[in-house]
Amino acid sequence: MSAPAFPHPRLYNDDLAPVESEGRHWNAYNVFTMWANDVHSLGNYTFAIGLFALGLGAWQILLTFAIGAAILFALLTLSGFLGEQTGLPFPVVSRIAFGIRGGRVSAICRGGIAIVWFGIQTYLAANVLNALLVSFVPSLSGLEEISFLGLSVLGWCSFIALWAVQIIIVSYGMAMVRHYIAFAGPVILITMLTMAGWVLVRAHFTIAWSINQPLAGVPMWEMIFAGACLWVVIYGTFALNVCDFTRCVGTKRAVVLGNFAGILVNMMLFALIVVVLAGAQFHINGDIIKSPADIVRTINDPVWRIAASLALIVLTIAVNLVANFVAPSYMLCDLFPRWLTFRRAGMVTAIIGLVILPWNLYNSPLVINYFLGGLGAILGPFFGLIMVDYWLVRRQRLNIPDLYSEATDGTYYYRNGFNYRAFYALVPAALISLAIALAPVFHSMADFSWIFGAVIAAVLHLILVPKNQAYQHVDGEAIARPSQ
């Protein structure tokens, strides 16, 4: 019987190959702009302003995000180093702990969530475009009265336009994604700072430091720590596959500097903008805004309103590309490496994101809370297990060529391509995480489900993994491809 092909076409194509260690094009600025876009998403502003509405004052909000940012800096730097050191995309990284076939489970969970959110984020950006179009061409409002499959005709036009823009960007590969987020990062930072300054001027440089009945004592501290944990959970999905981006970063120093500016500094700037936007608007008329989009609607000058609206659209596209487009594209490449390149997989991702009619999913609490919330909860165990396996069990020693081999004596073949010991650690941790996230009896602990799941999976994996096993390090330069 002949030996299996190497690298095996069921496990390898040009997009799944490791990136060469020399000539990588991503630097600290690219890492920073990746976070600059993602942190300032409209969904994050809605979450953060919600803390103000729930009774946290200015200093408590800043403390909440300081705690969350410190935790995320540690987690995302560890995960980022994994990408920089190996040059591997997330589906291939998953093979290390779970096996050459078992690794697809975590990639599917991460990619499945991202596809749904890709459609939802595109729909939310389309709403901003709808409002902008109607404000300048009132006759278009008639198109909002006619609906098809749950979305107005104008909504369809806006959705398809933004959907197509994202397809065009991804069709040029990761290099274009890098260029786009490098452009969008400064745009959105300047827009948000300008918006905060404009509201502050309207409030005569006076803000409300809290609502009229702020939290105090134990409830205040509970909300601070719950908010910090929720902030970690929001980035729990991204923590898994940040290696998709850092695999193209040249040095650990660039990862650290980019994360320091993009996570620690940028998140505190984000929190400060939240305090100004929410506090100033509350001082002006006693209203609590839901997101910066509410501020944009109050801008009377048409030029500034157009500029702000376009900036929010640019932001949402950037967030979608980083958080929701890349992960499923690599997932599909991993499932069908013989037929799908990154560009083709991006097209498939976009088509799925359209045919699921994401606006109907967004309006369904069942889908958001149970399907997406449940899947999000089980990503914590995946993260905990993969990180402890790489850093503590293997101590960064990998046989990268074997990740693309179906040889039965390969390092990551395990038993028929599955590392059952890893799944024995994963499954109970995932079930516990799901129970904490969704069961009403654990409602008070639900915000901590991701962290509980990550810790339990990590501990169980350390217990179950074979002891005193030697790991050989072999780099992947022989089968690597140039950086984009």
N, C-alpha and C positions, 0 to 999 in steps of 0.2 A: 504494500500500500504506500502510495507516494505521500510525502510530507505536505501539510497544508501550506497554501500560498502565503507568502509574507512580503510586505504587510497584507493581511487578509482583506479582500475587497468588501467583506461584510462589516469590517471594523475601521476601514481607513479610506479617506479620500483627501484631496488637497486641503479642504477646510477643516477636517478633523485632525490633520497632522500637527505635530508640535511646531511652534514657531522658532526659527533659528535664533540663537542667543545673540548673534551679532546683527547690527543694522535694524534694530527695533525702533519704530518711529514715535511711539507714545512717550511723552515726558511728564514731568510733574504738572505742568500747565494743563495737559490733556486730562489727567486724573482729576485735577481741581475743577475743570469745567464740567466734567461728568457729574460731580456732586453738586456743583453750582446750579445746574439745570434740575437735577432730580429733587434736591432739597426744597426748592422754591416752587414745587408743583401746587396747583390749585387745591388738590386733595389734602396736601400737607397743611396749607393755610387754613382750610376748613377745620381740620383736626386741632390745630394749635389755637385758633380763635375760639373753638369750642371749650378749651380749658378756661379761657377768660369768662365765657358765658356760664360755666359751671361753678365759678367763684374763686378761681385763683387770681391773685394780684400780680403786679408786674414782676416783683422779685421772685415770687414763687414760680412763675412761668420761666423766667431765666434759669432758676435752679433746676427745674424739671428738664430743660433741654441741655443744661450743663452735664447732668448725670447721664442722660441718654446719649449725648455726644461722646462722652468719655468711654462708655461701654462700646459704642459702635466703632470708635476709633480703634480700639483693641481688636474687636472681632473682624472688622473689615481689613485691617492691616494684616492680620494672620491669614485671612482668606486671599488677600491680594498678593502676599508673598508667594503663596502656593502657585498662582498663575505665573508670576514673574520667574520663579525658579524652574518650573517645568515647561512653560510655553504651551500648556494644554487647555482646551476648552472644557467646560463643565461636564458634558456627557462622558468625556474620556477620563477626567478626574474621578468621576463616580465609579469607574471600573476598578480603581485601586482597592477600595474597601469592599465593593459588592460583587466584583467579578465582571468579565467582559460582556456578559449578557445581563447580569443583575443590575449593573450600573444604569441600565435604561429606565429602571423604575423611578429613581430620583429625578432623572432628566425629564421624564414624562410628567411627573407631578409639578415640577417647576415650570416646564413649558406650557402645560395645560392651563395653569393659572394665568400665565402671561398672555396667552392668546385671548382669553376672555377680557382681561384688563386692557389689552390693545384695542379691542372693539369699543369698550366702554369709554376709554380716554379719548378716542377719536370722536365718539358721539358727544362728549362734553365739550370738546374743542369746536365741534360743529355748532353747538348751541351758542357759543360766543360769536361765531361767524354769522349765524342767523340774526342775532340781536344787532350786530354791526350793520348788516345789509338792510334790515328793516328800518333802522334809525335814519338811514340816508336815502333809502328808496321805499317810502311808506307803502307804495302800491304792492310791494312784494308780500305784504302781510296776508294778502289773499291766498298765497301759496301755502300759508300755514294752516289754512282751514281745510285743505284737501290732504288726506292721509292715505298711505298705502303700507300695509304690513306694520302698522303701529307707528309710522313716522310720517311727518308732513312732507309734501313735495319739496318745499324749501329745505327742510332737514335732510332729505335725500341728496339734494344738490350739494349742500355744504359738506355732508359726510363723504360723498364720493370724491369731491375735490380734495379734501384733506387726506383721505385714504390713498388717492393716487399720488399725492406729493410724497408720502412716506414710502410708497413702493418705488418711486423713482430714486429716492435717496439710497435705499437698501440695494437697489439694482446695481449700484456702483461699489458695493462691498463695504467692509469695515473701514476702509480709508475714507470714504465719503461720510460715514457716521462720525468718524473722528473730526473731520473738517466742520461738519454741521454743528456738533456740540461745542467745538471751540469758538464758533461764531455766536451761537445762541447764549452761551454762559454770560459773557459781558452784557449782552442785550438785556437779559432778564434781570441781572443785578442792578443795572442802571435804572431800568423801569421800576423795579420795586422800591429802590431808594428814592427815586423821584416821586413816586406815588405817596410814600410815607411823608416826605417833605411837604408835598402839596396839602395833604390832610392836616399836617401839623400847623401849617400856615392858616388854614381855614379855622382851626381850633385856637388861633392866637397863641400858639406855642404852649398850650396847656392841655394836659391829658388827664383822663380819669385813671387812677392807678388800679382800680378794681371796680366791680359792680357795687351796687348799693349795699348788698348783704354778702360780703365775701366769706369764704370758708376760713375757719380758724381751728387751732388745736389739732386733735387727732384726725378729724376728717380732712383737714388741709394736707397733712403729711401723707395720708393714704392716697389722696388725689395726686400729689407730687410724684410719689413712687409708681403709682399705677400709670400716670402719664408718661413717665420715663420708660417704663417697660413697654407700653404701647408703641412708643417711638422706636424702640429696638425691634419690636415685632413688625412694624411697617417696613423696616429694612431687612427683616429676616429672609425674605425671598431673594433680595438682591445679594445678601451675604453669601448665599450659596454659589451664585454664578458670576461674581465679580471677577473671577479668573478669566472669563471670556474677554475681558478688557485688559487686565493687567498682564496677560500672556504676551501682549505687544509692548509692554513697558521695559525699558532697557536696564534699569537698576533698582535695587531696593530703596535707595535714597529717593528716587523719584516717586515711588509708591508712598513712602513716609511723608515726604513734603507735600505731595498732592492730597493725601488723606488729612494731613494736619490743617492745611488751608481749606480744603473742601468740606471736611467733617467738623473739626473742632471750631475753627474760626467762622466758617460759613454758617454753621448751625446756630451759633450764638448771634450772628448778624440777623439770621432768619427770625430768631426769637425776639430780638430787639424791634424788628420791623413789625412783627405781630403785636407787640405791646403798643407801639405807636399807632398802628392802623386801628386796632380795636379800642384802645383807650381814647384816642382823639375823636373818633366817630361817636363813641358813647358820650363824650363830653359835649359834642355839638348838639345832638338831638336825643340822646338816651337810647339809641338803637344799637343793637349788636349785629355787626355784619357777619356774613357767613364765609365770604372769601373776597379777595381783591377785585373780583368781577363786580361785586356790589359797588365798590368805589368807582370803578370805570363808568358805570351807568350814571353816576352823578356828575361826570365831567361835561360841562356845557360846550366848551370849545371843540368844534368838530375835528380839528387837526389833531389835538391831543387825545381825543377819544379814539380816533382811528389808530394812532400810534400805540396807545396802550392796549387796545384790543388785538392788534396785530402781534404785539409782543407776547401777549398771553397765548395766542395761537402758536407762535414760534416756540414758546416754552413747552406747551403740551406735546407738540410733535417731538421735541428733544427728549422729554420724559418718556414718551412712548418708545422711541428708538432705543434708549438706554435700558429701560426697565422691562419692556414688554415685547420687543421685536427680536432682539438678538437671541435671547434664551430659546424661544420656540424654533427659530431658524436652525440653531445648532442641534436642537432635539430632533428635528425632522431629518437633518443630515445624518445623525447617528442612527436613526431608524431605517433610512433608505440611502445609504452612502453610495450605492452604485448609480442611483438615478438622480439624486438631489444634490446640487451644490448649495452654498450659502445663499446665492442670489435666487435660485429656483425655490428653495425652502422659504425664503422671505415672501415670495409671491403666494405660495401655498398658505403661509401664515395669514397673510392679508385676506385671502379669499375666505378662509375659515372664520376670521374675525368679522367678516361681512355677513356670511350666511347664517351665523348664529343669532342675527338680529340683536345686537348688544343692548339697544335701548330698552327692549322688553326685559332683558335680564337685569339691567340696572334698576328697573322699576319693580323688581320682585325681591322683597325682603328674604324670601326663602333661599333664593340663589345666592344673594350677597352674604347673608349671615351663616347659612349652613354649608353650602357647596364651597364657596370661596373661603369662608372663615375656617371650615373644617380642613380643607387642603392646606391653607396657610399654617394651621396649627401643626400639621405633621411635617412641615419643612424644618422645624426646630430639631427634631430627632435626626433628620438627615444631616443637618449642619454639624451637630455635636459629634456624631459618629465619624463623619468624614474628617473633621478637624483633629480629633484625638487619634484617629488612625494614622494620619500623616505626620503629626508633630510628636506624639508620644510613643506610638507603637513602632512605626517604621523609622522615625527620626530622620525624615526627609530623604531616605534612601529608596529610590525607585528604579525598577527596570523598565524604562519607558518603552523600548521596542516591544516588550511582552504585552503591553496594553493593546497592541494591534495584532496579536498572534492567537490563532485558535489551536495551537499545539497543546495536546493534553497535559504535557509536562510544563506548560508555561506558568509563570508566577501567578497570573491572575485568572487562570482557567478554573481553579478550585474544583468544584464538582459540577460538570456540565455547564460551566460558565457562571455559576452562582456561588457566592460565599454565604453558605447557610448560617454560619455563626454570626455574621453581621446582621442578617435578617432576624435571627433569634433575639438580638439586642434591639433592633429597630422596631419590631412589631409591638411588643408591650409598651415601649416608650411612646410610640405613635398613638396607641389606644388610650393611654393615660392622658396624653396631650389633648386628644380629641374630646375625652370626657370632661376635662377641665374647661375646655373652650366652649363646649356646647351644652353640657348638662346643667339645668337650672340649679341643682343643688350646689354646684361649684361656682355659682355666678360671681361671688366675691373674689375668686381666684382666677377668673377667666383671662384677665389681662396678662397673667404670668404664664399662660399655657405654653407658649413657644420656649420660654426659658426652662420650665420644668422638663419639657420633652427633650431639649438639647442636653441637659445635664444627665437625665436618666439614661438616654441612649449612650452617651459617652462613658458613663460608669459601667453599664452592662457590657459594652464592647471591651473595655479594659479587663473585665472579669473573664469574658468568654474567649478572648483571643489566645491562641497558643503561646505559651511562655518559652523564653530562651530561644526564639527563632531568629536566625541570622537573615538579614536582608541585604541584597547586593544592589549597588547603585550603578546603573548603566544609563548614560544620557541618550537623548533621541536625535542627536545632530545628524546621524546618517539618514534618517527618514524625514527630517524637518524641511519646512518650506520657508521662504522669505517672509518678513513682516509686511503688513499692509499699512 
